[in-house]
Amino acid sequence: MTSSDKKQNPDQVHLLNRMFLLIIVASLCFQTFSFAADNEFLPEGTKHHSWSFLRGPGFDGRSLEIHIADGWGEEGPPVLWTRELGQGYSAFVAEDGFIYTQGQTLSGQYLYCLSAETGKTVWKYKIDWPYEGMGVYPGPRSTPTISEVMIYFTAPDGLVGCLNAITGKKIWSKNLLTEYNGTGGDGFGYSCSPLVVDGMVILPVGGPSASMIALDQETGQEIWSEGDSPGSYASAFPIERNSRKLVVGYLQNSLVIHDRMSGELLHEVKLSQGYDEHSCWPIYQEPYLWTSAPFRSGSKLYKLPEDFSSDEELEIVWNSKTMSNDVLSSVLVDDHIYGFDIFDVQSKTQRPSRGMFRCIDFMTGEEKWSQGTGRPRRGGDKDDPDEIGQAGMIAVDGKIILLNERGELILLKATPEKMEVLARTSVLGGELTWTPPCLHRGRLYIRNHSRAVCVYVGEPELFKSQQPTLTVADIPQSKYRDLAAILIPVEPEFMFDVPSPQWMWNWYLTSLAMLCFSGLFGYLAGFLFSLSRRATSRTILYRLMAFSLGAVGTTYLSELTQEFHFTWPLCLYIAFEPVVLAVRKRTRGKSASIKLWKERTALLFCAITCVIYYQLCRRLSLVFEWAFLMGFFGSIPFLLIQNKVKNSRMGILLLRPLLIVLAFSGFYLCGLLPLLVGY
């Protein structure tokens, strides 16, 4: 046999490739067919029911499914699969045998199509490069939407696009924020999920003459754009009043109602001025519209007019400070609202939000029951095992399925008489999650920034799976550690605000007092105890004391004064000081190798301190951490001068302390300059 005989014919290779592709397509079709068969979890006569949108097919966080289990054993519900997925706040949507979500890795942002049964990737489409990968809120914010054989997505930079849901091929895309000069992504990135209804993709944009727009579902061409109000983070919400199709926009400073087909702005309610945030979903039960907001704004119930022919104000049925919602929305079950009333001004990334889980009457706002204390937690406090917390919810089959911020899966009985927990288990412990769950065919799809999990929550006798199942214990997770409660017992109310000049001044004086005390302590200790190599010992004692005071000062001074004190920058200065002071004339021999070892040790310790400082600040959402990393440049001139000071009595007692004070002051001032620019 010749070598040419060993080579396969190109036509044969092409035929084999096509056969292989056909086998894959046939496998996927078989999986889809098995899912598309009669759905045992739907009432008889119910039409096809998929979870095609962030809040489900009814845009209200409710599912029509039945046969949901009344609980599960100590091992938790059966786990069908678990896999790593990457950063992002995007939830799942489900259609037949496939689920879709968005996420990001180091290589970019992606829209994923996964097998609903196995969690394996069917295809993925690269949307963009990673978004704020090292930031406080990394990854995409919105959830894709399925309509027929197409899937729609938005990205944090304002990109909106349409793909073929089967193949993942792009059909069209455009950038909303650049094309319409929109403000919908100001602050935290564009977060609105696409609303696909009546052949249109409707999105809040917040641009001039384009606070709300509608695009053609198939081409992406504009159908209408109306309004001038700035946008926010809540998606467009479709409703009907007297059979008239409307769309509600919960924008930055206003609540707007448009005619869905023409785009005509029918009504606008002014809510606030300046920066405001609305990201939770309204609740509608004709003719009543309920809204809620963060910043301790509470909630309102409006009554919509029978028509919108006049300029009359919307009737406010009731207005209450109860039930402020932020990133996770409430649900309505049998004329009662269930949700988390957040007491913080906004949700925190460094700890679970404080508040109470409540049930209130839809028509009156009257509280039926509540759970939780809402009190600030301290480092020594134990977790309340009954605490529900802020959670994403699905109302289904007389129950409410919750995934709270700590990654706990909770099953409640939906009753206004009392809070009744039917089951509870941890499935995504170890980090905070704000992603609401997705329910389809008795299977619950959940995720956080690291992992995606599919659990079965239906009745055990209906459970069918072609693969071995896992238990909750098989999911890699850990217990959530509330570092904020331990390290910053008193925190800034608005974590993202620039510190006030008064705070900056107080922090400087506090840190300077710690520095001076440490220097005095080092000198007196070395003198009183006649330590060997007194000058070196004094320096070591001074630096150890200053570093320790800077490390614990933020915690204990804040606790003592009940006002936020930030002393960690003192640790940065103390770690940096020996790095510059080591720059002296070169020596030779054994002393040279010792000096080189000391220089490297000092540099390594400084680098480790900077990394730990930055990671702690980022974990606690102290967003001014980067500013003090710039402070080193302000201290270098004074530290270099200090290198020239001789070991005389005047140098030790006067010049060096003065130069240390000047070096630290230069460090602090240089660190504050980026913050002062904000004023």
C-alpha positions in Angstrom: 0.0 0.0 0.0 1.4 3.3 -1.0 1.5 6.4 1.2 -1.0 8.1 -1.2 -3.4 5.2 -0.5 -3.2 5.9 3.2 -4.4 9.4 2.7 -8.2 9.8 2.9 -10.1 11.2 0.0 -11.2 14.9 0.6 -14.7 13.9 -0.3 -14.6 11.1 2.3 -13.4 13.6 4.9 -16.2 16.0 4.0 -18.7 13.1 4.2 -17.5 12.0 7.6 -17.6 15.6 8.9 -21.2 16.0 7.7 -22.2 12.6 9.3 -20.6 13.7 12.6 -22.5 17.0 12.5 -25.7 15.2 11.7 -25.2 12.9 14.7 -24.7 16.0 17.0 -27.8 17.7 15.5 -29.9 14.5 15.9 -28.8 14.2 19.5 -29.8 17.8 20.3 -33.1 17.3 18.5 -33.8 14.2 20.4 -33.1 16.0 23.7 -35.3 18.9 22.6 -38.1 16.5 21.6 -38.0 14.8 24.9 -38.3 18.1 26.7 -41.0 19.3 24.2 -43.2 16.3 25.0 -46.2 16.7 27.3 -45.1 18.7 30.3 -46.2 16.9 33.5 -45.6 20.1 35.5 -48.3 22.1 33.8 -52.1 21.9 34.4 -54.0 20.0 31.8 -54.9 22.1 28.8 -52.1 24.7 29.5 -50.2 25.8 26.4 -46.5 25.5 26.0 -44.9 27.2 29.0 -41.2 28.2 28.9 -39.2 30.6 31.1 -38.3 32.9 28.2 -37.8 36.1 30.2 -36.0 37.2 33.3 -39.3 37.3 35.3 -40.9 34.4 33.5 -43.5 34.3 30.7 -45.9 36.6 32.6 -43.2 39.2 33.5 -44.1 38.8 37.1 -41.9 36.2 38.8 -44.7 33.7 38.8 -44.8 30.2 37.2 -47.8 28.1 36.2 -46.1 24.9 37.0 -47.6 22.4 39.5 -46.3 19.3 41.3 -43.6 21.2 43.2 -42.4 19.3 46.2 -43.5 20.4 49.6 -40.0 20.0 50.9 -36.8 18.0 50.7 -34.8 15.9 53.1 -31.7 16.9 55.0 -29.5 16.2 52.0 -31.4 18.8 50.0 -33.0 18.5 46.6 -31.4 16.2 43.9 -28.6 18.0 42.0 -28.6 17.2 38.3 -25.4 19.1 37.5 -23.0 21.8 38.5 -20.4 23.6 36.6 -18.1 26.7 36.6 -19.5 29.5 34.6 -17.8 32.8 35.4 -18.6 36.3 36.5 -22.0 38.0 35.9 -25.4 38.8 37.3 -27.3 37.4 34.3 -30.0 34.8 35.2 -31.0 31.8 33.1 -33.9 31.6 30.6 -35.1 28.2 29.4 -36.8 26.9 26.3 -37.4 23.1 25.8 -34.0 21.4 26.2 -31.8 24.5 26.3 -31.0 27.2 28.8 -29.3 30.5 28.2 -27.3 33.0 30.2 -24.5 35.5 30.0 -21.2 35.5 31.8 -17.5 36.4 31.4 -14.1 34.9 31.9 -10.7 36.4 31.4 -11.1 36.0 27.6 -14.3 37.9 27.3 -18.1 38.3 27.8 -20.2 35.4 26.3 -23.8 34.4 25.8 -24.0 30.7 26.6 -26.4 28.1 25.3 -26.3 25.0 27.6 -28.0 21.7 27.7 -30.8 21.9 30.2 -30.2 18.2 31.1 -26.4 18.1 31.5 -25.2 21.7 31.7 -22.7 21.2 28.9 -22.0 24.0 26.5 -23.9 23.7 23.2 -22.5 27.0 21.8 -21.2 30.3 23.1 -21.1 33.7 21.4 -18.5 36.3 22.3 -20.2 39.6 23.0 -17.2 41.7 24.1 -14.1 41.9 26.2 -14.5 41.4 30.0 -16.4 44.2 31.7 -14.9 45.5 35.0 -13.2 42.2 35.6 -11.3 43.6 38.7 -14.1 46.0 39.6 -16.7 45.9 42.3 -19.4 44.7 39.9 -17.7 42.5 37.3 -19.5 41.0 34.3 -22.8 41.4 32.4 -25.8 42.6 34.3 -28.8 41.7 32.1 -30.5 38.4 31.3 -31.1 37.3 27.6 -34.7 36.9 26.3 -35.9 34.0 24.0 -38.5 34.6 21.3 -39.3 31.8 18.8 -35.9 30.7 17.4 -34.1 33.9 18.3 -32.4 35.1 21.5 -31.8 38.7 22.4 -29.2 40.2 24.7 -27.8 43.4 26.1 -24.3 44.2 27.4 -23.1 46.6 30.0 -21.7 49.1 27.4 -25.2 49.4 25.8 -24.8 46.8 23.0 -28.0 45.0 22.1 -28.1 42.0 19.7 -30.1 39.2 18.3 -28.7 35.6 17.7 -30.2 32.4 16.2 -31.0 30.5 19.4 -30.2 27.1 17.7 -26.8 28.0 16.1 -25.6 31.1 18.0 -25.1 33.0 14.7 -25.5 36.8 14.9 -28.5 38.3 13.1 -28.1 41.9 14.1 -26.7 44.2 16.8 -26.4 47.9 17.6 -25.2 50.1 20.5 -28.0 51.9 22.3 -25.9 54.3 24.4 -23.8 55.6 21.5 -26.5 55.7 18.9 -29.1 57.4 21.1 -26.8 59.2 23.6 -28.4 57.2 26.3 -27.8 57.4 30.0 -29.2 53.9 30.9 -25.7 52.6 31.7 -24.5 55.5 33.8 -22.9 54.4 37.1 -23.2 50.6 37.0 -23.4 49.7 33.3 -26.5 49.0 31.1 -28.6 46.4 33.0 -32.0 46.3 31.3 -33.0 42.9 29.8 -34.6 43.0 26.4 -38.4 43.0 26.4 -39.6 41.1 23.2 -43.3 41.4 22.6 -45.6 42.2 19.6 -42.7 41.8 17.2 -40.7 44.5 18.9 -37.7 44.7 21.2 -38.5 47.4 23.7 -35.7 48.9 25.9 -35.2 51.9 28.2 -32.4 54.0 26.9 -32.6 57.5 28.5 -31.5 59.5 25.5 -32.8 62.7 24.0 -36.2 61.9 22.5 -35.4 58.2 23.3 -36.0 57.5 27.0 -37.8 54.4 25.6 -37.4 52.8 22.2 -38.8 49.9 20.2 -36.8 48.0 17.6 -38.0 45.6 15.0 -37.5 42.1 16.4 -36.1 40.7 13.1 -34.0 43.5 11.8 -33.2 45.8 14.8 -34.5 48.8 12.9 -36.2 51.5 15.0 -40.0 51.4 15.1 -40.4 54.2 17.6 -38.5 56.3 20.2 -40.1 58.6 22.7 -39.4 60.6 25.9 -36.5 62.6 27.2 -36.1 61.3 30.8 -32.8 59.7 31.9 -32.7 56.0 32.1 -32.1 53.6 35.0 -31.7 49.8 35.5 -35.3 48.5 35.4 -36.4 46.7 32.2 -39.5 47.8 30.2 -42.6 46.3 31.7 -45.6 45.3 29.5 -49.1 45.7 30.8 -52.7 46.2 29.5 -55.4 48.6 30.6 -58.9 48.0 29.2 -57.3 45.8 26.5 -55.0 48.7 25.5 -51.4 47.5 25.2 -49.0 49.7 27.3 -45.4 49.6 28.4 -44.2 51.0 31.7 -40.7 52.5 32.1 -39.3 52.8 35.6 -36.7 55.4 34.8 -34.1 57.4 36.9 -36.4 60.2 37.9 -39.8 59.3 36.6 -42.4 56.6 36.0 -43.6 56.7 32.4 -46.4 54.9 30.5 -46.3 54.6 26.7 -48.7 53.2 24.2 -46.9 50.0 23.3 -47.7 50.0 19.6 -47.2 53.7 18.7 -44.8 54.7 21.5 -46.9 57.7 22.4 -46.0 58.9 25.9 -49.3 58.8 27.8 -48.3 59.6 31.3 -45.2 60.6 33.3 -44.9 60.8 37.1 -41.9 62.7 38.4 -40.3 60.8 41.2 -37.1 62.6 42.0 -34.2 64.9 40.8 -30.6 64.2 40.3 -29.1 60.7 40.6 -31.6 58.0 41.6 -31.7 54.3 41.0 -34.6 52.0 40.1 -33.8 48.4 39.3 -36.6 46.4 40.9 -39.7 45.4 39.0 -43.1 47.0 39.5 -46.1 44.7 40.1 -49.4 45.1 38.1 -52.8 43.8 38.7 -55.3 45.7 36.6 -55.8 48.6 37.2 -53.3 48.9 40.0 -49.5 49.4 39.6 -47.2 48.9 42.6 -43.7 50.4 42.6 -40.8 50.1 45.1 -37.4 51.7 45.3 -34.1 51.7 47.3 -32.8 54.6 49.4 -35.5 53.7 52.0 -38.1 55.1 49.6 -40.7 52.5 50.5 -43.5 51.7 48.0 -46.6 53.1 46.4 -49.8 51.7 44.8 -51.2 53.7 41.8 -54.5 53.3 40.1 -54.3 53.7 36.4 -57.1 55.6 34.6 -59.5 53.9 32.2 -58.0 55.9 29.4 -55.2 58.4 29.1 -57.0 61.2 27.3 -56.5 63.8 30.0 -53.5 65.1 32.0 -54.8 64.1 35.4 -52.3 62.7 37.9 -52.3 59.0 38.6 -54.3 58.3 41.7 -52.2 57.1 44.6 -54.1 54.4 46.5 -51.5 54.3 49.3 -48.0 55.4 50.0 -45.8 53.7 52.6 -42.2 53.6 53.8 -42.6 49.8 54.1 -41.2 47.5 51.4 -38.2 49.2 49.8 -36.8 46.9 47.1 -33.4 47.2 45.4 -31.8 44.6 43.1 -34.2 41.8 43.8 -37.9 42.2 43.3 -41.1 41.2 45.2 -43.8 38.9 43.9 -47.6 39.0 44.2 -49.6 35.9 45.3 -53.3 36.0 46.0 -53.5 39.8 46.6 -50.4 39.8 48.9 -46.9 41.0 48.2 -43.9 39.0 49.4 -40.5 40.6 49.4 -37.5 41.9 51.2 -37.8 45.4 52.8 -34.2 46.6 52.6 -33.1 49.0 55.4 -29.8 49.9 53.9 -29.9 52.7 51.3 -28.6 50.2 48.7 -27.6 46.6 48.5 -24.0 46.0 49.7 -21.4 44.0 47.9 -19.4 43.4 51.0 -22.1 41.8 53.1 -25.8 40.7 53.0 -28.2 43.5 53.0 -30.0 44.4 56.3 -33.8 44.4 56.4 -36.8 42.3 56.9 -38.7 39.8 54.8 -42.4 40.9 54.8 -45.8 40.0 53.5 -48.1 43.0 52.9 -51.6 43.4 51.6 -51.6 44.6 48.0 -54.6 46.9 48.2 -53.8 48.5 51.6 -50.1 48.1 52.3 -50.9 46.6 55.6 -48.2 44.3 57.0 -49.4 40.7 57.5 -46.1 39.3 58.9 -42.4 40.1 58.9 -39.2 38.2 59.7 -35.8 39.5 60.7 -34.4 42.2 62.9 -32.7 44.5 60.4 -30.2 45.4 63.1 -26.5 46.0 62.2 -24.5 42.8 62.9 -21.2 42.8 64.9 -18.2 40.6 64.3 -19.1 38.3 67.3 -22.7 37.9 66.4 -23.9 34.5 65.3 -26.0 34.1 62.1 -29.7 33.9 62.7 -30.7 30.5 61.3 -34.2 31.8 60.5 -33.0 34.9 58.6 -34.4 35.0 55.1 -32.6 38.0 53.8 -32.7 39.6 50.4 -33.6 37.0 47.8 -34.7 36.3 44.2 -38.1 34.7 44.1 -40.5 32.6 42.1 -44.1 32.1 43.1 -45.3 28.7 42.1 -47.9 26.1 43.1 -48.9 27.9 46.3 -45.3 28.2 47.4 -42.4 30.7 47.0 -38.9 29.5 45.9 -36.2 31.8 47.1 -32.4 32.1 46.5 -31.1 34.5 49.0 -27.9 36.5 49.0 -26.0 33.9 50.9 -26.7 31.2 48.3 -29.4 29.4 50.4 -32.3 27.8 48.6 -35.5 28.3 50.7 -39.0 27.1 50.1 -41.9 29.1 51.7 -45.6 28.4 51.9 -47.3 31.4 50.3 -49.7 32.3 53.1 -50.5 35.7 54.7 -51.2 34.1 58.1 -47.6 33.4 59.1 -44.2 32.8 57.7 -43.8 29.0 57.1 -40.5 27.6 55.9 -41.0 24.3 54.2 -37.4 23.5 53.4 -34.0 25.2 53.4 -30.5 24.3 52.3 -27.3 26.0 51.1 -26.4 25.4 47.4 -24.2 28.4 46.5 -22.6 29.4 49.8 -19.4 31.4 50.1 -20.2 34.5 48.1 -23.1 36.9 47.6 -25.5 36.3 44.8 -28.1 38.7 43.3 -29.2 36.5 40.4 -32.8 35.3 40.6 -33.6 31.6 39.9 -35.2 30.2 36.8 -37.8 27.4 36.9 -38.6 25.0 34.0 -40.1 21.5 34.1 -39.5 21.1 37.8 -35.9 22.0 37.5 -34.4 25.1 39.1 -31.4 26.8 37.4 -29.4 29.1 39.6 -25.9 30.7 39.6 -23.5 33.1 41.2 -20.2 34.7 40.1 -18.5 31.3 40.1 -20.8 28.4 39.5 -24.1 27.3 37.9 -26.3 24.6 39.5 -29.4 22.7 38.4 -31.6 21.2 41.1 -34.8 19.3 40.9 -37.6 20.7 43.0 -40.6 18.8 41.7 -42.4 15.9 43.4 -40.1 12.9 43.8 -42.4 10.5 41.9 -42.1 12.7 38.7 -38.3 12.8 38.8 -36.8 11.5 35.6 -33.1 11.8 34.7 -30.9 9.9 32.3 -27.8 10.6 34.3 -26.6 10.1 37.9 -27.6 12.7 40.3 -25.5 14.5 42.9 -26.4 15.9 46.4 -26.0 19.4 47.7 -22.9 18.2 49.6 -21.2 17.5 46.2 -21.4 21.2 45.2 -18.1 23.1 45.9 -19.2 25.8 48.4 -18.2 27.3 51.7 -19.8 29.2 54.5 -20.1 32.9 53.8 -17.8 35.1 55.9 -19.1 38.5 56.7 -15.8 40.5 56.8 -17.6 43.8 56.9 -19.2 43.0 60.3 -15.8 42.2 61.7 -13.6 44.8 60.1 -15.8 47.9 59.7 -18.6 47.9 62.3 -19.5 51.4 61.3 -19.4 51.9 57.5 -20.1 54.8 55.1 -23.8 54.9 54.4 -23.1 55.6 50.7 -20.1 53.3 50.0 -19.5 54.9 46.6 -19.4 58.5 47.7 -16.1 60.4 47.9 -15.2 61.0 51.6 -16.1 64.5 52.8 -13.2 66.9 53.5 -14.0 66.7 57.2 -13.6 62.9 57.1 -10.3 63.2 55.2 -9.0 65.7 57.8 -10.1 63.5 60.7 -8.5 60.4 59.1 -5.2 62.3 58.7 -5.1 63.6 62.2 -5.9 60.2 63.7 -3.3 58.5 61.6 -0.7 61.2 62.4 -1.4 60.8 66.1 -0.9 57.1 65.8 2.4 57.6 64.0 3.7 60.1 66.6 2.7 57.8 69.5 4.5 54.9 67.8 7.7 56.9 67.4 7.6 58.0 71.0 6.9 54.4 72.1 9.8 53.0 70.1 12.3 55.6 71.4 11.3 55.2 75.1 11.1 51.4 74.9 14.6 51.3 73.4 16.0 53.7 76.0 14.3 52.2 79.1 15.1 48.6 78.3 18.6 49.3 77.0 18.0 47.1 74.0 21.0 45.9 72.0 21.7 47.9 68.8 19.3 50.5 70.3 18.8 52.5 67.0 17.7 49.4 65.1 15.5 48.2 67.9 13.8 51.6 68.3 13.0 51.6 64.5 11.6 48.1 64.6 9.4 48.8 67.6 8.2 52.1 66.1 7.2 50.4 62.8 5.5 47.4 64.5 3.5 49.7 66.7 2.5 52.1 63.9 1.6 49.2 61.5 -0.5 47.5 64.2 -2.4 50.7 65.2 -3.1 51.4 61.5 -4.4 47.9 61.0 -6.8 47.8 64.0 -7.6 51.5 64.1 -10.4 51.3 61.4 -12.2 48.7 63.4 -11.8 49.8 67.0 -12.0 53.6 66.5 -15.1 53.2 64.4 -16.7 51.1 67.1 -15.6 53.5 69.8 -16.7 56.7 68.1 -19.6 55.3 66.1 -18.2 57.2 63.1 -16.2 55.7 60.2 -12.5 56.1 60.6 -10.1 54.9 57.9 -6.5 54.3 59.2 -5.3 51.5 56.9 -3.3 53.9 54.7 -0.9 54.2 57.7 0.0 50.6 57.1 0.8 51.4 53.5 3.2 54.2 54.6 4.9 52.1 57.2 5.4 49.3 54.7 6.8 51.7 52.1 9.2 53.6 54.4 12.0 51.0 54.7 11.9 50.4 50.9 13.1 54.0 50.3 15.3 54.2 53.4 17.2 51.2 52.1 18.5 53.2 49.2 21.9 54.1 50.4 25.5 53.8 49.3 26.5 50.4 48.1 28.7 48.3 50.4 30.8 45.2 49.7 31.4 41.9 51.2 29.2 40.2 53.8 27.5 43.5 54.7 26.5 43.9 51.0 24.7 40.6 50.9 22.9 41.3 54.2 21.8 44.8 52.9 20.5 43.2 49.6 18.5 40.7 51.6 17.0 43.4 53.7 16.1 45.5 50.6 14.3 42.5 49.0 12.5 41.6 52.2 11.3 45.2 52.6 10.1 45.3 49.0 8.3 42.0 49.3 6.6 43.1 52.5 5.5 46.3 50.9 4.1 44.5 47.9 2.2 42.0 50.0 0.7 44.9 52.2 -0.5 46.7 49.1 -2.2 43.6 47.7 -3.9 42.7 50.9 -5.0 46.4 51.4 -6.4 46.6 47.9 -8.2 43.2 48.1 -9.7 44.0 51.5 -10.9 47.4 50.4 -12.4 45.9 47.2 -14.1 43.1 49.2 -15.6 45.8 51.5 -16.6 48.1 48.6 -14.3 50.9 49.9 -13.9 52.4 46.4 -11.4 55.1 47.4 -8.7 52.4 48.0 -6.9 53.1 44.8 -6.3 56.8 45.7 -4.0 56.0 48.7 -1.9 53.7 46.5 -0.9 56.9 44.7 0.4 58.4 48.0 3.9 56.8 47.8 5.0 59.5 45.4 4.4 62.3 47.9 6.6 60.7 50.6 9.7 59.8 48.5 11.4 63.3 48.6 11.3 63.5 52.5 12.4 59.9 52.9 15.4 60.4 50.6 16.4 63.5 52.6 16.1 61.4 55.8 18.7 59.1 54.3 21.2 62.0 54.5 20.6 62.7 58.2 23.5 61.7 60.4 23.0 59.6 63.5 23.6 62.6 65.8 21.5 63.6 68.8 19.9 66.4 66.8 19.3 64.1 63.9 17.6 61.4 66.0 15.6 63.6 68.3 14.5 66.4 65.9 15.3 66.1 62.2 14.3 62.5 61.6 10.9 62.8 63.5 10.2 66.0 61.6 11.0 64.3 58.2 8.8 61.3 59.1 5.9 63.6 59.8 6.5 65.5 56.5 6.9 62.2 54.6 3.6 60.8 56.0 1.9 64.2 55.3 3.2 64.1 51.8 2.0 60.5 51.4 -1.5 61.4 52.7 -1.9 64.6 50.7 -0.8 62.9 47.5 -3.3 60.1 48.2 -6.1 62.5 48.8 -5.5 64.6 45.7 -7.5 62.3 43.4 -10.4 62.4 45.9 -10.1 66.2 46.4 -10.5 66.7 42.6 -14.1 65.4 43.1 -14.8 68.6 45.0 
